Amino acid sequence: LLSNEASPQQASQAGYNFYADFHAFKFSPSSNCVADVWNKGYQVITIINDLLRVKSENFNDKIKLFAGLKTIRAYTYLTLLNYYGNIMMVPETAATITTPLSNTNNQQIIAHIDTDLSTANTV
């Protein structure tokens, strides 16, 4: 979490034990939670990208829902950037990723976060 307003202690004991070191930034590349948070973060981003792509085809009246999705995507990118430093940006238009992704310049990630939040804020 990027806030001290919530803590892993509020989760189940099993969840707390798994993520406690991660929450406290006391982890190493071999920690089990490192790959888990990375994978789940990119799963969230991919699902949101898929939902946003469908929006333009079928859900023109669901603007607030998609503003929320962009906010969640921005938060997920911010979390990944905060924990890992160098991260990848998943192309929004790709239904499937056919080539390996490489790290994206952090300024591009921050600009994408800013665009998502600015777009969501206009709703």
C-alpha positions as CSV (number, residue, x, y, z in Angstrom):
1,L,0.0,0.0,0.0
2,L,1.2,3.5,-0.6
3,S,-0.4,4.9,2.5
4,N,-0.1,4.4,6.2
5,E,-3.9,4.5,6.5
6,A,-4.2,0.8,5.9
7,S,-1.9,-2.0,6.9
8,P,-1.4,-5.7,6.1
9,Q,-2.6,-6.4,9.7
10,Q,-6.1,-5.5,8.5
11,A,-6.0,-8.5,6.2
12,S,-6.2,-12.1,7.2
13,Q,-3.3,-13.5,9.1
14,A,-2.2,-15.6,6.1
15,G,-2.3,-12.4,3.9
16,Y,-0.4,-10.5,6.5
17,N,2.3,-13.0,6.8
18,F,2.7,-13.2,3.0
19,Y,2.9,-9.4,2.4
20,A,4.2,-8.0,5.7
21,D,7.8,-7.7,4.4
22,F,6.6,-6.3,1.1
23,H,4.5,-3.6,2.9
24,A,7.5,-2.6,4.9
25,F,9.8,-2.6,1.9
26,K,11.9,-5.4,3.5
27,F,12.0,-7.8,0.6
28,S,14.6,-9.3,-1.8
29,P,14.2,-10.4,-5.4
30,S,13.8,-14.0,-4.1
31,S,10.9,-13.1,-1.8
32,N,7.7,-15.0,-2.8
33,C,5.6,-11.9,-2.7
34,V,7.7,-10.0,-5.2
35,A,6.6,-12.1,-8.2
36,D,3.0,-12.3,-6.9
37,V,2.6,-8.5,-6.6
38,W,4.2,-8.0,-10.1
39,N,2.0,-10.7,-11.7
40,K,-1.2,-9.5,-10.1
41,G,-0.5,-5.9,-10.9
42,Y,-0.1,-6.7,-14.6
43,Q,-3.2,-8.9,-14.5
44,V,-5.2,-5.9,-13.2
45,I,-3.8,-3.6,-15.9
46,T,-4.5,-6.1,-18.7
47,I,-8.1,-6.7,-17.5
48,I,-8.7,-2.9,-17.3
49,N,-7.2,-2.4,-20.8
50,D,-9.6,-5.1,-22.1
51,L,-12.6,-3.4,-20.4
52,L,-11.7,0.0,-21.7
53,R,-11.4,-1.3,-25.2
54,V,-14.9,-2.8,-25.0
55,K,-16.2,0.7,-23.8
56,S,-15.7,2.3,-27.2
57,E,-17.7,-0.4,-28.8
58,N,-20.6,-1.1,-26.4
59,F,-20.7,1.1,-23.3
60,N,-20.9,4.7,-24.2
61,D,-23.2,5.5,-21.3
62,K,-20.8,4.0,-18.6
63,I,-18.4,7.0,-18.4
64,K,-18.1,7.0,-14.6
65,L,-17.3,3.3,-14.6
66,F,-14.5,3.8,-17.0
67,A,-13.2,6.8,-15.1
68,G,-13.0,4.5,-12.1
69,L,-11.1,1.9,-14.2
70,K,-8.6,4.5,-15.3
71,T,-8.1,5.5,-11.7
72,I,-7.4,1.9,-10.7
73,R,-5.0,1.4,-13.6
74,A,-3.2,4.6,-12.6
75,Y,-2.9,3.4,-9.0
76,T,-1.7,0.0,-10.1
77,Y,1.0,1.6,-12.3
78,L,2.0,3.9,-9.4
79,T,2.2,0.9,-7.0
80,L,4.4,-1.1,-9.5
81,L,6.6,1.9,-10.1
82,N,7.0,2.6,-6.4
83,Y,7.9,-1.0,-5.6
84,Y,10.0,-2.0,-8.6
85,G,11.3,1.2,-10.2
86,N,11.7,0.0,-13.8
87,I,8.4,-1.3,-15.1
88,M,6.7,-2.1,-18.4
89,M,3.7,-0.3,-19.9
90,V,1.1,-2.7,-21.4
91,P,-0.2,-1.4,-24.7
92,E,-3.8,-0.3,-24.4
93,T,-4.8,-1.4,-27.9
94,A,-3.3,-4.9,-27.9
95,A,-5.8,-7.7,-27.2
96,T,-2.9,-10.0,-26.8
97,I,0.8,-9.3,-26.3
98,T,2.7,-11.1,-29.0
99,T,6.2,-9.7,-28.3
100,P,8.0,-9.5,-25.0
101,L,7.6,-6.1,-23.3
102,S,10.6,-4.1,-22.2
103,N,10.9,-1.5,-19.5
104,T,9.3,1.8,-20.2
105,N,10.9,5.2,-19.4
106,N,9.6,6.2,-16.0
107,Q,8.6,9.6,-17.3
108,Q,6.3,7.9,-19.8
109,I,4.8,5.9,-17.0
110,I,4.2,9.0,-14.9
111,A,2.7,10.8,-17.9
112,H,0.4,7.9,-18.5
113,I,-0.7,7.9,-14.8
114,D,-1.3,11.7,-15.1
115,T,-3.3,11.3,-18.2
116,D,-5.5,8.5,-16.7
117,L,-6.1,10.6,-13.6
118,S,-6.8,13.8,-15.5
119,T,-9.3,11.9,-17.8
120,A,-11.0,10.3,-14.8
121,N,-11.2,13.7,-13.0
122,T,-13.2,15.3,-15.8
123,V,-16.2,13.0,-15.1
